[in-house]
Amino acid sequence: MDRRALLMGGAAVVVAGGGYYFLNQGQTELPGINAANAQSDTEIDTSIVEDKFLGDPDAPITVIEYASFTCPHCRRFHVDVFEKLKTNYIETGKVKFIYREVYFDRYGLWAGMVARCAKENYFGVADLIYQNQPTWTKGASETEIAGNLVNLGKVAGLGEEEISACLNDGTKAQAMVAVFQKNADVDEITSTPSFLIDGEKYSNMNYADFSAILDKKLEG
């Protein structure tokens, strides 16, 4: 998918996106979406969407991952590679790891809203979402898929009312998409997962290749 299509897809999420409550009510738009789409990015308060990161803020290497919760390649990275990176580089103070959400579709946006609902347990919920991606993304309707995400949030200890409130936060949804579009444009993200390692862009890779790059930078 090219960058233009990716960014347009993100905008479409806001127009068509909704939450668990609104889907149950037969609605497909968040409150005020049409008005929000008429606004410029500068009129959307993006300060409410902070970068999610793990590791020492002053680590010698900064890694930024761009990934979608609905991307199978992203799931494979988080299942097969990320935990090793976390153990050997992030938790040892060598790497500050920033995770930035990409929205190919409304489901990825909903997943991000549920993960952010957990606040300090963001990465724990994100791991649940990736681990269960083959099942929660399957559903006979959008309501069922949203319900699957609600259930994952409940497994993580969130209350159903709390999750529903997060999924219905139209202001937050608009800000999340605006931040995604801005970051993806600045960093010229065209596919997921993509990585910036100290500002240098890389595509998806296995653990051996990833660790080799990190070790070379640490030695340098």
C-alpha angles and dihedrals in degrees: 000000000000123000094253092054091045093053093044088051089055091053091049090056090063093049095048102024126109142157138254094271095047092048090053088052091054093251125133102186133070118234113278095005096133091051091046092053089057090057125088120243089256089064092058114083102233093171089088090067110072128185113263113223144167129207138031111336087218097047114142093242129046119202121189118193122198109199144152123226088222096050113106092205089054090051091051091052092051093046099043107025115017099067091055091049090048093052098042104033114011101044091041092060096249098110137038104207119204120190118204121187122230119201116212090159143002092268092063089051092050090049090052091050091052092048092049089049087069091060105186091023093054095124092046091056091042088056090052090050093052095043090052098037095116091058108034092050090057116085142131090238142012088255090059092049091049088048090053089056091048089054091051089052090052090051086056090054101263121135120242093239090049092051093046090052090052093048091051096050098115093177091055092047092053092048092048092054092045091053091047092051093047095048094043090050095048093047094039094234111186103163143017137280096030126161137205110203107190088333097312115118123231134174127227115310143167125258095262093056093042094050091046090057092047093047091051091052092047090051093047 
